[in-house]
């Protein structure tokens, strides 16, 4: 697989599977964001679609955003595009599920949070490590609190520590855990039991209704978070230093400014 996104459909068109690909841990590049947006637009008129899955190629879901694309020169271009993708996932015309193996970090975690369900391998881990780069995750800041509560969201965003799929399952964020080797079959069984017998029209309207409050919240809050990130945070020394240090493979030197 060489393209940033693989797209496959079931024979009856009831399922679409999107597979993220980058040789370095399926990082979220601008090209991948564009491919996902195009793929979502391409399935918008499919009346039979019941489930869209996102998963990573190989052992991990995603290591997160492409750090070279988050420099001061690039961020004003790539961050709004990522947020447009978040809105489009929330508006997707079918149930969405992130199928998570291995590491699900940063921007990858944000994509999973924009899905209706998270179905994970028992060894999957999740983290928002942006704080170690001197920044914060805007989309996760909008999405995680409504899904798991303020206290858990604050802990994940400010510590950046990895959390197991089991812990997020207990918190209600991860909907299903399965043995990693059997995750594909478990997702198939989950689909056959919960979605396949139902009308695609009913699912489409039902999931739109269930998302309505979350969508209203995200559309109100995320533009303000984007502005805070671009207009305030990216003018601080430490935000620039964190990215520069990561790219130079050295420890950042914080000035607290």
N, C-alpha and C positions, 0 to 999 in steps of 0.2 A: 504494500500500500504506500503510495507516494503522495497522493492528494491529501490536503488537510482534513477532509471530511469524506467518509464513506456513507452512502445512502442506499438502503435496501428496503424492499417492500415485501410483505407477505403476498401470496398468490391472490387472495381475496381483497387485497388493498386495505385490510383493517388495521394493519400494523406498519409503522415506518420506523426503521432503526437507523439512527445517526451515530457514526463511530468517529470520534475525534482521533486525529493522528498527527504526531510530530515525533521525530526520533528521540528528542530529549523530553520524555515524559509527557507527551501530548500537551505541551505548553499552549496557552491561549494566545495565538498571534492575531494580528489584524486580518490576515488572510483567512484564518479559521473562523473568526467572527463574521467576516463577509460571506463565507461559504454557508455557515449556519443560517444566516439571515436569508440568503437566497433559497436554501432548502425549505425553510419554513414558508416562504412566499410560494414556493412551487407546489406545496401540498394544501394550500388554503382552500382550494375548491373541491377536494376529494370528499364526497358525501359519506363514504363508507369507513373513513378513518376513525378508529377507536383509541389507539395508543401510539404515542411517539416516545421512543426511548433514546436516551443519550448515554453512551458509554465510551470508555477509552480503549484504544487498541493496546494490546499487551497487558502487562501486569498492573498498571496504574490507571486511574481515571484521568487525573491531570495534576501536574506540578504547579499549575497556576499561570498567571500572566507572564508574557515575555518581558523580562526586565529591561532589555535594551530598547523596547518600544515604550517604556515608561520613564524615559528621560524627560527633562524639562522641555526639550525641543519637540518631542513626539506626543506627550501625554494629552495635549489639547485636541489632538486628532483621534487618538485611539480610545480614550475614556468615553466620550459621547457615543461612539459606535458600539462599545460594549454595553452601555446602558440602553441603547436602542434595541439590542438583542435581548436584554432582560425584559423589556416591555413586550417584545414580540413573543417570547416564550410564555409570558403571563397571558397573552391574548391568543395562544395557539388553539386551533379549532378541534382539539381532541385532548384527552387525558395525556399528561406528560409524566415520564418517570426517568430519573437518573439511576442507571445501573452501575454501581460503584464497586470497583475492585482496587485494592492497594491504596495508594495515597490520593487524596482529594483535597487539594490545597488552594488557598487564595482564590484567584478567579475561577478555578475549576469548582471550588466549593460554592461560589456565587452562582454558577450555572445550575448546580444541583439544587440550590435553594430556590431557584426560579421554577423548578419543576414541581408538579403536584405531589409526587411520591419519590422517596429515595429508597431503593432496594439494594441492599449492600451485602458484600461478602463478609464473613465473620472476622476476617483479618483486615478489613478496611479501616483507614484512619482519616480524620478530617482536621484541618487546621486553617487558621487565618493568620499567616505569619507576617503580614504587611507591617505590623508595628516594629518588627526588627529591622525594617528598611526605613523607618522614620515616617511612615505614612499610615493610612487606615483603609479598610475596604468599603467603599461607598455602598455598593449594592448589598453586601452582607449587612451593613449597618441598617439598611432599610428593611431587609427581608427577615433577618434572624430573630429579632425581638418579637414580632407578631407570631412567629412560629413556635418559639420555645420560651418566651418571657424575657423581660429586661435583664434579670440577674444573670441568666445563662449566656445571653448574647454579650453582655458587658465583659464577662469573664473570657469568652472566646476571642473577642476583638482586642482586648487590652493585654492578654497574656500571650496570645499567639500559639499556645500549647496544643499539641496534637491530642485528639480525643477519639476513642475507639468507637466503632459502629455500635457496639453493645451499649456504651454509655449514652449515645444519642438515641438509641432505640428506647432506652428507659425514659429518656426525656420526651419521647414522642416525635422526634424529628425523622428518624429512620423508621420506615414502615415495616420492613421485613429484613431478616438476616438469614443467610443460607451459607452452607459450606462453599468455600470459594470455587472448588472444582465443579460443584453442582448448581452454581448460581444461574446459569443460562436456563437449565431445566426448571429451576424454581420460579424464574420469571415467566416462563411459558405456562407453568401450572397456575400461577397467580393470575395471568391474563385469562386463561380458559375459565377459571372459576369466577372471577370478579367482573370481567368486562365483556368477554366474547359473547355471552348469551344476551346481552342488552342491546337496545337500539343505539346506533351511532348518533342519531339525532338527539335522543334523550341524554346520552352521555355528554354530547357537545354543549347542550343547554345547561345540564346539571353542573358541569365543571365550571362553566362561565358564571353561574350563580354562586357557586361555592367560593370562587376566586374574587368576587366583586369587592368585598371589603378590603382584601389584601391589595388588589390593584389600585383602589382609591388611595390607600395609604402610600403605596410606593410612588404613584404618580405625583402625589403631593410632596413627599419627602425627598425622593432621589434627586430631583433637579437642584434642591438646596444643598444636598450633600456634594453633588458634582461641582457646584459653584464654590463651596467651601474648600474642596480639594484643589481645584484649578486656580482660584483667585487668592486664596489665603495660604493653604498648606504648601503649595509648590513655590511660594515665595520665601519659604523658610530655608535657612542654611541646612538644617538637619534632613529635610526631605531630599534635597539634592545630594547631600553627603551619603545618605543611606544607599541610594541607587548607585552612585559612583563607587562606593566601597564594595558593594556586591559585585559589580562588574570587574573591579580590580582585584577581587578575591582577598580583601584585607578587612580588618576590623574597622567599623566606622568610628569616627571621632566626633562625638556629639558636642555641640555648643549650647544646646537648649534654646536655640533661636531659629 
